[in-house]
């Protein structure tokens, strides 16, 4: 299953480059068919393949940045796929103590 292998390859590449698996991260062989565990990766940086390539799998990325919307725009324009609105963004304002969602 090429797509399943692609998702796993991107997750493994991210981990090899410093990302941290907070949940999931593996192919689940206990399920019938082809199933990749829903995965949460933390400590992801904008230069990782998993950010630049379309994953098309159950993977959520946590990218930390400490500036404003200019950085968010840079993240969304520095990819080879087209953001479609399926992406979730939360911007935390450390000075306010609350999330701006």
N, CA and C atoms as an extended XYZ file, in Angstrom:
303
Properties=species:S:1:pos:R:3:atomname:S:1:resname:S:1:resid:I:1 pbc="F F F"
N         0.828       -1.204        0.000 N   UNK     1
C         0.000        0.000        0.000 CA  UNK     1
C         0.867        1.262        0.000 C   UNK     1
N         1.058        1.849       -1.152 N   UNK     2
C         1.972        2.986       -1.261 CA  UNK     2
C         1.620        4.167       -0.359 C   UNK     2
N         0.333        4.518       -0.237 N   UNK     3
C        -0.024        5.685        0.578 CA  UNK     3
C         0.279        5.440        2.049 C   UNK     3
N        -0.015        4.256        2.546 N   UNK     4
C         0.279        3.914        3.936 CA  UNK     4
C         1.777        4.012        4.194 C   UNK     4
N         2.563        3.493        3.271 N   UNK     5
C         4.022        3.560        3.411 CA  UNK     5
C         4.519        4.999        3.350 C   UNK     5
N         3.877        5.823        2.511 N   UNK     6
C         4.264        7.237        2.398 CA  UNK     6
C         4.026        7.968        3.725 C   UNK     6
N         2.869        7.739        4.337 N   UNK     7
C         2.560        8.377        5.621 CA  UNK     7
C         3.590        7.955        6.657 C   UNK     7
N         3.875        6.657        6.736 N   UNK     8
C         4.834        6.167        7.730 CA  UNK     8
C         6.229        6.714        7.466 C   UNK     8
N         6.610        6.814        6.202 N   UNK     9
C         7.917        7.368        5.854 CA  UNK     9
C         8.043        8.822        6.299 C   UNK     9
N         6.986        9.611        6.086 N   UNK    10
C         7.015       11.015        6.505 CA  UNK    10
C         7.086       11.146        8.023 C   UNK    10
N         6.348       10.312        8.743 N   UNK    11
C         6.394       10.339       10.213 CA  UNK    11
C         7.791        9.966       10.692 C   UNK    11
N         8.353        8.897       10.147 N   UNK    12
C         9.696        8.471       10.564 CA  UNK    12
C        10.749        9.522       10.240 C   UNK    12
N        10.624       10.162        9.085 N   UNK    13
C        11.564       11.216        8.710 CA  UNK    13
C        11.472       12.394        9.683 C   UNK    13
N        10.249       12.766       10.058 N   UNK    14
C        10.077       13.870       11.007 CA  UNK    14
C        10.713       13.534       12.349 C   UNK    14
N        10.497       12.336       12.833 N   UNK    15
C        11.081       11.913       14.114 CA  UNK    15
C        12.610       11.898       14.025 C   UNK    15
N        13.136       11.421       12.917 N   UNK    16
C        14.593       11.402       12.732 CA  UNK    16
C        15.181       12.811       12.724 C   UNK    16
N        14.343       13.794       12.389 N   UNK    17
C        14.806       15.188       12.335 CA  UNK    17
C        14.362       16.016       13.532 C   UNK    17
N        13.931       15.358       14.611 N   UNK    18
C        13.668       16.074       15.851 CA  UNK    18
C        12.233       16.156       16.309 C   UNK    18
N        11.274       15.724       15.498 N   UNK    19
C         9.872       15.749       15.932 CA  UNK    19
C         9.669       14.703       17.033 C   UNK    19
N         8.670       14.937       17.863 N   UNK    20
C         8.368       14.040       18.976 CA  UNK    20
C         6.955       13.492       18.786 C   UNK    20
N         6.822       12.164       18.819 N   UNK    21
C         5.507       11.539       18.702 CA  UNK    21
C         4.816       11.640       20.059 C   UNK    21
N         3.670       12.309       20.096 N   UNK    22
C         2.885       12.441       21.326 CA  UNK    22
C         1.755       11.424       21.376 C   UNK    22
N         1.346       10.921       20.210 N   UNK    23
C         0.298        9.889       20.142 CA  UNK    23
C         0.437        9.174       18.806 C   UNK    23
N         0.125        7.880       18.793 N   UNK    24
C         0.144        7.097       17.557 CA  UNK    24
C         1.538        6.940       17.006 C   UNK    24
N         1.657        7.137       15.698 N   UNK    25
C         2.957        7.124       15.060 CA  UNK    25
C         3.305        5.871       14.299 C   UNK    25
N         2.427        4.873       14.316 N   UNK    26
C         2.769        3.603       13.681 CA  UNK    26
C         1.632        3.069       12.829 C   UNK    26
N         1.984        2.097       12.000 N   UNK    27
C         0.978        1.334       11.280 CA  UNK    27
C         0.364        0.368       12.279 C   UNK    27
N        -0.943        0.287       12.281 N   UNK    28
C        -1.654       -0.597       13.215 CA  UNK    28
C        -1.999       -1.896       12.499 C   UNK    28
N        -1.241       -2.946       12.810 N   UNK    29
C        -1.428       -4.239       12.161 CA  UNK    29
C        -2.571       -5.039       12.783 C   UNK    29
N        -3.144       -4.563       13.883 N   UNK    30
C        -4.238       -5.293       14.521 CA  UNK    30
C        -5.573       -5.052       13.824 C   UNK    30
N        -5.638       -4.060       12.973 N   UNK    31
C        -6.866       -3.735       12.241 CA  UNK    31
C        -6.887       -4.488       10.911 C   UNK    31
N        -8.062       -4.733       10.402 N   UNK    32
C        -8.194       -5.318        9.064 CA  UNK    32
C        -7.879       -4.242        8.030 C   UNK    32
N        -7.179       -4.609        6.997 N   UNK    33
C        -6.853       -3.650        5.952 CA  UNK    33
C        -5.627       -2.833        6.301 C   UNK    33
N        -5.562       -1.637        5.761 N   UNK    34
C        -4.411       -0.760        5.940 CA  UNK    34
C        -4.814        0.396        6.836 C   UNK    34
N        -4.142        0.510        7.977 N   UNK    35
C        -4.549        1.511        8.962 CA  UNK    35
C        -3.316        2.115        9.615 C   UNK    35
N        -3.196        3.438        9.527 N   UNK    36
C        -2.139        4.151       10.249 CA  UNK    36
C        -2.787        4.798       11.457 C   UNK    36
N        -2.183        4.618       12.620 N   UNK    37
C        -2.736        5.216       13.836 CA  UNK    37
C        -2.821        6.735       13.681 C   UNK    37
N        -3.900        7.336       14.183 N   UNK    38
C        -3.917        8.799       14.252 CA  UNK    38
C        -2.687        9.262       15.033 C   UNK    38
N        -1.985       10.228       14.495 N   UNK    39
C        -0.676       10.589       15.022 CA  UNK    39
C        -0.609       12.083       15.321 C   UNK    39
N        -0.028       12.410       16.461 N   UNK    40
C         0.243       13.791       16.840 CA  UNK    40
C         1.743       13.955       16.965 C   UNK    40
N         2.312       14.835       16.142 N   UNK    41
C         3.748       15.121       16.183 CA  UNK    41
C         3.973       16.527       16.724 C   UNK    41
N         4.833       16.614       17.717 N   UNK    42
C         5.197       17.884       18.346 CA  UNK    42
C         6.626       18.216       17.938 C   UNK    42
N         7.031       19.450       18.179 N   UNK    43
C         8.404       19.880       17.914 CA  UNK    43
C         8.729       19.829       16.420 C   UNK    43
N         7.713       20.044       15.595 N   UNK    44
C         7.881       20.025       14.143 CA  UNK    44
C         8.395       21.383       13.696 C   UNK    44
N         9.305       21.368       12.722 N   UNK    45
C         9.823       22.631       12.181 CA  UNK    45
C         9.412       22.757       10.718 C   UNK    45
N         9.399       23.981       10.247 N   UNK    46
C         8.898       24.294        8.917 CA  UNK    46
C         9.727       23.681        7.793 C   UNK    46
N        10.944       23.247        8.077 N   UNK    47
C        11.799       22.702        7.023 CA  UNK    47
C        11.678       21.186        6.874 C   UNK    47
N        10.829       20.538        7.654 N   UNK    48
C        10.674       19.080        7.581 CA  UNK    48
C         9.815       18.685        6.387 C   UNK    48
N        10.115       17.513        5.822 N   UNK    49
C         9.341       17.000        4.683 CA  UNK    49
C         7.857       16.889        5.000 C   UNK    49
N         7.530       16.505        6.235 N   UNK    50
C         6.130       16.298        6.602 CA  UNK    50
C         5.322       17.591        6.537 C   UNK    50
N         6.000       18.721        6.612 N   UNK    51
C         5.341       20.019        6.460 CA  UNK    51
C         5.245       20.387        4.982 C   UNK    51
N         6.284       20.093        4.236 N   UNK    52
C         6.366       20.512        2.849 CA  UNK    52
C         5.579       19.625        1.886 C   UNK    52
N         5.363       18.356        2.257 N   UNK    53
C         4.651       17.426        1.376 CA  UNK    53
C         3.265       17.133        1.941 C   UNK    53
N         2.324       16.848        1.074 N   UNK    54
C         0.980       16.507        1.530 CA  UNK    54
C         1.007       15.108        2.141 C   UNK    54
N         0.555       15.002        3.377 N   UNK    55
C         0.598       13.729        4.097 CA  UNK    55
C        -0.552       12.834        3.650 C   UNK    55
N        -1.728       13.360        3.567 N   UNK    56
C        -2.938       12.618        3.220 CA  UNK    56
C        -3.080       11.383        4.107 C   UNK    56
N        -3.004       11.635        5.406 N   UNK    57
C        -3.150       10.578        6.401 CA  UNK    57
C        -3.509       11.207        7.733 C   UNK    57
N        -3.790       10.394        8.743 N   UNK    58
C        -4.253       10.907       10.036 CA  UNK    58
C        -3.114       11.439       10.906 C   UNK    58
N        -2.515       12.538       10.468 N   UNK    59
C        -1.354       13.100       11.164 CA  UNK    59
C        -1.609       14.576       11.439 C   UNK    59
N        -1.432       14.986       12.693 N   UNK    60
C        -1.544       16.389       13.063 CA  UNK    60
C        -0.167       16.861       13.539 C   UNK    60
N         0.204       18.051       13.103 N   UNK    61
C         1.515       18.615       13.415 CA  UNK    61
C         1.388       19.796       14.354 C   UNK    61
N         2.321       19.903       15.287 N   UNK    62
C         2.404       21.076       16.155 CA  UNK    62
C         3.679       21.817       15.779 C   UNK    62
N         3.486       23.021       15.209 N   UNK    63
C         4.605       23.878       14.825 CA  UNK    63
C         4.539       25.110       15.716 C   UNK    63
N         5.591       25.344       16.465 N   UNK    64
C         5.633       26.480       17.381 CA  UNK    64
C         6.346       27.645       16.705 C   UNK    64
N         5.771       28.821       16.816 N   UNK    65
C         6.419       30.030       16.313 CA  UNK    65
C         6.113       31.153       17.289 C   UNK    65
N         6.978       32.137       17.318 N   UNK    66
C         6.841       33.168       18.346 CA  UNK    66
C         6.644       34.561       17.764 C   UNK    66
N         6.110       34.632       16.596 N   UNK    67
C         5.874       35.932       15.996 CA  UNK    67
C         4.414       36.024       15.552 C   UNK    67
N         4.096       36.833       14.596 N   UNK    68
C         2.697       37.097       14.258 CA  UNK    68
C         2.234       36.355       13.012 C   UNK    68
N         1.201       36.869       12.382 N   UNK    69
C         0.596       36.224       11.226 CA  UNK    69
C         1.531       36.128       10.041 C   UNK    69
N         2.584       36.927       10.011 N   UNK    70
C         3.550       36.822        8.917 CA  UNK    70
C         4.176       35.440        8.919 C   UNK    70
N         4.486       34.932       10.100 N   UNK    71
C         5.048       33.587       10.192 CA  UNK    71
C         4.031       32.552        9.768 C   UNK    71
N         2.786       32.702       10.184 N   UNK    72
C         1.744       31.763        9.785 CA  UNK    72
C         1.610       31.749        8.267 C   UNK    72
N         1.655       32.907        7.666 N   UNK    73
C         1.586       32.970        6.198 CA  UNK    73
C         2.793       32.288        5.572 C   UNK    73
N         3.973       32.462        6.147 N   UNK    74
C         5.174       31.814        5.618 CA  UNK    74
C         5.039       30.297        5.683 C   UNK    74
N         4.454       29.794        6.767 N   UNK    75
C         4.264       28.354        6.901 CA  UNK    75
C         3.334       27.850        5.805 C   UNK    75
N         2.254       28.554        5.541 N   UNK    76
C         1.271       28.078        4.572 CA  UNK    76
C         1.709       28.265        3.132 C   UNK    76
N         2.681       29.126        2.880 N   UNK    77
C         3.128       29.317        1.507 CA  UNK    77
C         4.410       28.560        1.200 C   UNK    77
N         5.028       27.949        2.181 N   UNK    78
C         6.289       27.236        1.997 CA  UNK    78
C         6.052       25.729        1.872 C   UNK    78
N         4.982       25.352        1.192 N   UNK    79
C         4.650       23.940        1.027 CA  UNK    79
C         4.398       23.653       -0.450 C   UNK    79
N         4.549       22.371       -0.838 N   UNK    80
C         4.345       22.007       -2.237 CA  UNK    80
C         2.891       21.664       -2.530 C   UNK    80
N         2.049       21.553       -1.500 N   UNK    81
C         0.625       21.251       -1.664 CA  UNK    81
C        -0.163       22.526       -1.395 C   UNK    81
N        -1.414       22.525       -1.727 N   UNK    82
C        -2.245       23.708       -1.559 CA  UNK    82
C        -3.124       23.560       -0.326 C   UNK    82
N        -2.955       24.430        0.695 N   UNK    83
C        -3.851       24.381        1.847 CA  UNK    83
C        -5.301       24.562        1.387 C   UNK    83
N        -6.188       23.703        1.884 N   UNK    84
C        -7.573       23.693        1.412 CA  UNK    84
C        -8.574       24.116        2.464 C   UNK    84
N        -8.128       24.396        3.656 N   UNK    85
C        -9.054       24.716        4.727 CA  UNK    85
C        -9.250       23.548        5.668 C   UNK    85
N        -8.670       22.389        5.333 N   UNK    86
C        -8.742       21.233        6.215 CA  UNK    86
C        -7.703       21.324        7.332 C   UNK    86
N        -6.863       22.326        7.256 N   UNK    87
C        -5.830       22.494        8.260 CA  UNK    87
C        -6.411       23.236        9.460 C   UNK    87
N        -5.914       22.935       10.621 N   UNK    88
C        -6.369       23.591       11.854 CA  UNK    88
C        -5.236       24.453       12.370 C   UNK    88
N        -5.574       25.693       12.719 N   UNK    89
C        -4.574       26.616       13.225 CA  UNK    89
C        -5.034       27.167       14.572 C   UNK    89
N        -4.146       27.205       15.522 N   UNK    90
C        -4.404       27.875       16.790 CA  UNK    90
C        -3.176       28.719       17.091 C   UNK    90
N        -3.400       29.970       17.376 N   UNK    91
C        -2.305       30.881       17.669 CA  UNK    91
C        -2.404       31.262       19.134 C   UNK    91
N        -1.370       30.927       19.887 N   UNK    92
C        -1.343       31.276       21.300 CA  UNK    92
C        -0.602       32.591       21.458 C   UNK    92
N        -1.183       33.485       22.196 N   UNK    93
C        -0.542       34.758       22.516 CA  UNK    93
C         0.021       34.624       23.922 C   UNK    93
N         1.340       34.377       24.043 N   UNK    94
C         1.906       34.128       25.363 CA  UNK    94
C         1.717       35.279       26.345 C   UNK    94
N         1.597       36.506       25.830 N   UNK    95
C         1.421       37.646       26.708 CA  UNK    95
C         0.030       37.745       27.310 C   UNK    95
N        -0.964       37.159       26.644 N   UNK    96
C        -2.344       37.298       27.118 CA  UNK    96
C        -2.778       36.153       28.002 C   UNK    96
N        -2.054       35.018       27.930 N   UNK    97
C        -2.458       33.854       28.714 CA  UNK    97
C        -3.647       33.136       28.120 C   UNK    97
N        -4.023       33.450       26.892 N   UNK    98
C        -5.155       32.772       26.257 CA  UNK    98
C        -4.826       32.458       24.811 C   UNK    98
N        -5.553       31.501       24.257 N   UNK    99
C        -5.364       31.152       22.848 CA  UNK    99
C        -6.275       32.028       21.997 C   UNK    99
N        -5.761       32.441       20.847 N   UNK   100
C        -6.562       33.154       19.852 CA  UNK   100
C        -6.907       32.138       18.780 C   UNK   100
N        -8.142       31.655       18.777 N   UNK   101
C        -8.521       30.621       17.812 CA  UNK   101
C        -9.535       31.159       16.839 C   UNK   101
